[in-house]
Amino acid sequence: MQRAGRHGRQPPEGGPMENGVGQEPGTPEPPGPAAPRAPRTRPRLVFHTQLAHGSPTGRIEGFTNVKELYAKIAEVFDISPTEILFCTLNTHKVDMQKLLGGQIGLEDFIFAHVRGETKEVEVTKTEDALGLTITDNGAGYAFIKRIKEGSIINRLQTVCVGDSIEAINDHTIVGCRHYEVARMLRELPRAQPFTLRLVQPKKAFDMIGQWTRTGKSPGEGRAASGKETLRLRTQGPAVLEEGPSPPEEEAARRVDDLLESYMGIRDSELASTMVEAAKGSPSVAQLAQGLDSVLGEFAFPQEFVAEVWAAVCHGKGDKE
């Protein structure tokens, strides 16, 4: 994690202080080899965390991506990183609007949702669309972010938002990205039953003693005091940067809506990446070329790219 620091004022050259030790004035000593410059101290960024079903509060630091974040949380609570399904910010609830993505506010409180009960559900695909929106945690687990009202899945009471999809017809999908899982579900034949193996987040049973008298954990309802955020990267160190402006947030929301409409996934970090790419592209063709070079595995259709460019560059180019 890197953040530009400030140099303190230096003592006057030749003054009576050197390396923090008082020197008696007198005849200067012959110059020797220059001492190596001490490395600049980086500020420590420490975040507070709890298990969403109830735990003491832990402190984590020194991570640069989601996988490392999960490893730090797992170390604090003495669990395996693979137990963590996803994290939410400032709430212990399964709230997909508070899902941890690629950015964390410096005052955010992190809640880790871990594996609970496993369940198998038989589904018959009577329509082309199941009514699921898929996202993933960036560390190998895809899970349900939204269920469309009145859809096939909505009629199955055992399937819930936050459930991780572990297997389709006994074929494990652990390690697959959200768009791959969405594609598998779209390609399932109609009128033929299939089985979903789901893992639900662990539920809270006895929160007394873990939470305050208000019924909230210490981080519940917490909001960042500023716009500065820690941005997690797949490669390289995490960096501090200013949060997105309101127009950028609105553009990312439009693109995320388009991802859901065209591909059945939601991914705020992917949407933000596409917004940045579109802002630097003077035409749809150049945006398509840029996206293909860095996100080619998604195989975005041309009409989708055109709508992304319109949504970002014209603001009113999206479909309601």
C-alpha positions in Angstrom: 0.0 0.0 0.0 1.5 3.3 -1.0 0.8 6.8 0.0 2.7 10.0 -0.7 4.2 11.2 2.6 5.3 14.6 3.7 8.9 15.4 4.5 9.5 17.1 7.8 11.6 20.3 7.9 15.3 19.5 7.7 17.8 21.1 10.1 20.1 23.7 8.5 23.1 22.2 6.8 26.1 22.3 9.0 24.0 22.9 12.1 24.6 21.3 15.5 22.2 18.4 14.9 23.1 15.4 12.8 21.1 12.2 12.7 19.3 13.3 15.8 22.5 13.5 17.9 23.8 16.8 19.3 27.3 17.7 17.9 29.8 20.1 19.6 30.8 22.9 17.3 34.4 22.7 16.2 36.7 21.6 13.4 34.6 19.7 10.9 35.7 16.1 10.3 36.8 15.0 6.9 33.9 14.0 4.7 33.2 10.3 4.6 31.0 8.2 2.4 27.5 9.4 2.3 25.2 7.5 4.6 22.4 5.6 2.9 19.1 7.5 3.0 16.6 6.0 5.4 13.6 4.6 3.6 10.5 6.8 3.8 8.0 5.6 6.4 4.7 4.6 4.8 1.6 5.3 6.8 -0.1 2.2 8.3 -3.6 1.7 7.0 -5.4 -0.4 9.6 -8.9 -1.6 9.0 -11.3 -3.1 11.6 -13.2 -6.3 10.8 -15.7 -8.8 12.2 -17.3 -12.0 11.1 -20.8 -11.1 10.0 -22.5 -13.8 12.1 -20.7 -12.5 15.2 -17.2 -12.3 16.5 -14.8 -10.0 18.4 -13.3 -7.1 16.4 -10.0 -7.8 14.6 -7.5 -5.5 12.9 -6.0 -6.1 9.5 -3.4 -4.3 7.4 -0.9 -5.0 4.6 -3.1 -6.4 1.8 -3.1 -5.3 -1.8 -5.9 -7.3 -3.3 -9.1 -9.2 -2.3 -7.3 -12.6 -1.9 -4.8 -11.1 0.4 -7.6 -9.3 2.3 -9.4 -12.6 2.8 -6.1 -14.2 4.0 -5.6 -11.4 6.5 -9.2 -11.8 7.8 -8.8 -15.6 8.0 -5.6 -15.2 10.0 -7.2 -13.0 12.5 -10.1 -15.3 13.2 -8.2 -18.6 12.7 -10.2 -19.9 9.8 -9.4 -20.9 6.2 -9.6 -18.1 3.6 -11.8 -20.4 1.5 -14.5 -20.1 4.3 -15.1 -16.5 3.3 -17.9 -16.1 0.7 -17.8 -12.3 0.4 -17.5 -9.1 2.5 -19.8 -6.2 3.1 -18.9 -2.7 4.3 -20.3 -1.1 7.4 -23.1 -3.6 7.8 -23.3 -7.3 8.9 -26.4 -7.8 6.8 -26.4 -9.6 3.4 -26.8 -6.2 1.6 -25.6 -6.3 -2.0 -25.5 -2.5 -2.1 -22.7 -2.6 0.5 -20.7 -5.3 -1.1 -16.9 -4.9 -0.9 -15.5 -4.4 -4.4 -12.2 -3.0 -5.5 -12.3 0.0 -3.2 -12.4 0.5 0.5 -13.0 3.8 2.3 -10.4 4.5 4.9 -13.0 4.5 7.6 -14.9 1.5 6.4 -15.6 -1.4 8.7 -15.3 -4.8 7.0 -17.7 -7.7 7.7 -16.8 -11.1 6.4 -19.6 -13.5 5.5 -18.5 -17.2 5.8 -19.8 -20.5 4.6 -23.0 -21.8 6.3 -25.2 -24.6 5.3 -25.1 -26.3 1.9 -28.3 -27.0 0.0 -29.2 -28.6 -3.3 -32.1 -27.2 -5.4 -33.6 -28.8 -8.5 -34.7 -26.3 -11.1 -36.6 -26.7 -14.4 -35.8 -24.0 -17.0 -39.2 -23.2 -18.4 -37.9 -19.8 -19.8 -34.7 -18.6 -21.3 -33.9 -16.4 -18.4 -33.7 -17.8 -14.8 -33.9 -14.4 -13.2 -30.5 -14.5 -11.6 -27.9 -11.8 -11.5 -24.4 -13.2 -10.7 -21.3 -11.5 -9.2 -18.2 -12.9 -7.6 -15.9 -12.2 -4.7 -12.7 -11.9 -6.7 -11.3 -15.0 -5.0 -13.0 -17.9 -6.7 -16.7 -17.8 -5.5 -19.6 -16.7 -7.6 -22.8 -15.9 -5.8 -26.3 -14.5 -6.4 -26.5 -10.7 -6.2 -30.1 -10.2 -7.3 -33.2 -12.3 -8.0 -35.8 -10.9 -10.4 -39.3 -10.7 -9.1 -41.6 -13.2 -10.7 -38.8 -15.2 -12.3 -38.2 -19.0 -12.2 -35.7 -18.6 -9.3 -37.9 -16.2 -7.4 -40.5 -18.9 -7.2 -38.0 -21.2 -5.4 -38.1 -20.1 -1.7 -34.9 -21.9 -0.9 -32.7 -19.8 -3.2 -31.6 -16.5 -1.7 -29.5 -13.4 -2.5 -26.0 -14.1 -1.1 -26.1 -17.8 -1.8 -22.8 -19.0 -3.4 -23.2 -21.3 -6.4 -20.8 -24.1 -5.8 -21.9 -26.6 -8.5 -24.2 -27.0 -11.5 -25.3 -30.6 -12.0 -22.4 -31.8 -9.8 -19.9 -29.9 -11.9 -18.0 -27.6 -9.6 -17.7 -24.0 -10.6 -15.4 -22.9 -7.8 -12.8 -20.7 -9.4 -15.0 -19.5 -12.3 -15.7 -15.9 -12.8 -19.2 -14.5 -12.7 -19.6 -14.1 -16.5 -18.6 -17.8 -16.9 -21.2 -18.9 -14.5 -23.9 -16.7 -16.1 -23.0 -18.2 -19.5 -23.3 -21.7 -18.2 -26.7 -21.0 -16.8 -27.9 -19.4 -20.0 -26.7 -22.3 -22.1 -28.7 -24.9 -20.1 -31.4 -26.5 -22.2 -35.0 -25.6 -21.6 -37.5 -28.1 -20.1 -34.7 -30.1 -18.7 -34.2 -30.2 -14.9 -30.9 -29.3 -13.4 -29.4 -29.1 -9.9 -27.8 -26.2 -8.2 -25.6 -26.8 -5.2 -25.6 -23.6 -3.1 -23.8 -22.5 0.1 -25.6 -19.9 2.1 -23.8 -17.4 4.4 -23.6 -18.4 8.0 -26.5 -16.9 10.0 -26.2 -15.2 13.3 -27.7 -17.2 16.2 -26.4 -15.6 19.4 -25.1 -12.1 18.8 -25.5 -11.1 22.5 -22.1 -10.2 23.9 -20.7 -9.5 20.4 -22.8 -6.5 19.6 -23.8 -3.3 21.5 -27.0 -2.7 23.3 -28.4 -1.0 20.2 -28.3 -4.3 18.3 -25.6 -3.0 16.0 -22.0 -4.1 15.8 -19.3 -1.4 16.3 -19.0 -0.8 12.5 -22.7 -0.8 11.8 -23.9 2.3 9.9 -20.4 3.7 9.8 -19.6 6.1 7.0 -16.3 7.3 5.7 -15.4 10.9 6.8 -13.8 11.7 3.4 -13.6 10.6 -0.2 -10.2 9.0 0.0 -10.2 5.3 -0.7 -7.9 2.3 -0.9 -8.0 0.8 -4.3 -7.2 -2.9 -4.5 -5.4 -4.1 -7.6 -5.0 -7.6 -9.2 -1.4 -6.9 -9.8 0.9 -4.4 -8.0 0.4 -2.6 -4.7 -2.9 -1.1 -3.5 -3.0 2.7 -3.8 -4.7 5.6 -2.1 -6.8 7.7 -4.4 -9.7 10.1 -4.3 -13.1 8.5 -4.6 -15.1 8.9 -7.8 -17.0 12.1 -8.5 -20.8 12.0 -8.6 -20.9 12.0 -12.5 -18.4 9.1 -12.4 -20.5 7.2 -9.9 -23.6 7.7 -12.1 -21.7 6.6 -15.2 -20.5 3.4 -13.4 -24.0 2.7 -12.2 -25.3 2.9 -15.8 -22.6 0.6 -17.0 -23.3 -1.9 -14.1 -27.0 -1.9 -15.2 -25.9 -2.7 -18.7 -23.7 -5.5 -17.5 -26.7 -7.0 -15.8 -29.0 -6.5 -18.8 -26.7 -8.0 -21.3 -24.7 -10.5 -19.4 -26.6 -11.3 -16.2 -23.7 -10.1 -13.9 -23.1 -7.1 -11.7 -19.5 -5.9 -11.0 -19.0 -2.3 -9.8 -15.2 -2.6 -10.2 -15.5 -3.8 -13.7 -18.0 -1.0 -14.5 -15.6 1.6 -13.1 -12.8 0.2 -15.3 -15.0 0.4 -18.3 -16.0 4.0 -17.5 -12.3 4.9 -17.4 -11.8 3.2 -20.8 -14.7 4.9 -22.4 -13.7 8.4 -21.2 -10.4 8.0 -23.1 -12.0 6.6 -26.2 -13.2 9.1 -28.9 -15.3 6.5 -30.7 -17.2 3.2 -30.1 -14.7 1.4 -32.4 -11.7 2.5 -30.2 -13.5 1.6 -27.0 -14.2 -1.9 -28.4 -10.6 -2.3 -29.4 -9.4 -1.1 -25.9 -11.8 -3.4 -24.1 -10.8 -6.4 -26.2 -7.2 -5.8 -25.4 -7.7 -5.8 -21.6 -11.0 -7.7 -21.1 -11.1 -9.9 -24.1 -12.3 -13.0 -22.2 -15.7 -11.3 -21.6 -16.4 -11.3 -25.4 -18.6 -8.1 -25.1 -21.1 -7.9 -27.9 -20.8 -4.8 -30.2 -24.2 -3.4 -29.3 -23.2 -3.6 -25.6 -20.0 -1.7 -26.2 -22.0 1.0 -28.1 -24.4 1.4 -25.2 -21.5 1.7 -22.7 -19.9 4.4 -24.8 -23.2 6.3 -25.0 -23.9 5.9 -21.3 -20.5 7.3 -20.3 -19.9 9.9 -23.0 -23.5 11.2 -23.5 -25.1 10.4 -20.2 -28.5 9.8 -21.6 -27.6 7.1 -24.0 -28.7 4.2 -21.8 -32.0 2.4 -22.0 -34.3 2.5 -19.1 
